[in-house]
Amino acid sequence: MAEERLTLLTAREAAEYLRVSLYTLNKIEKQGRILPFRTPGSHRRYSLEMLNEYLEKSRTRVFPAESAEEDEEAHLKKYKQNEGGPSRAAGGGWRR
């Protein structure tokens, strides 16, 4: 029977895989969104499965599609009302 080996990445490799900085990877960990394995020397290791799960979860929409459409409609309506450019101060001049 073939034994499957778990591929583990270092923090730098994991950050490159996710295309984020080491600082951002650390923030993601502090938020509890990824829990790395620890070596006996307390170095962090990440499995590809763990990183792919994070990517899938981060792609999930937070808001239902209907509310996103409503937000987009409200944004477009507001934009169309201000098509003349930035709002001007009373008297027609630009505020400084």
Secondary structure, DSSP 8 states (H G I E B T S, - for coil): -------EE-HHHHHHHHT--HHHHHHHHHTTS---EE-TT--EEEEHHHHHHHHHHHHS-SS-HHHHHHHHHHHHHHHHHTTTSS---TTSS---
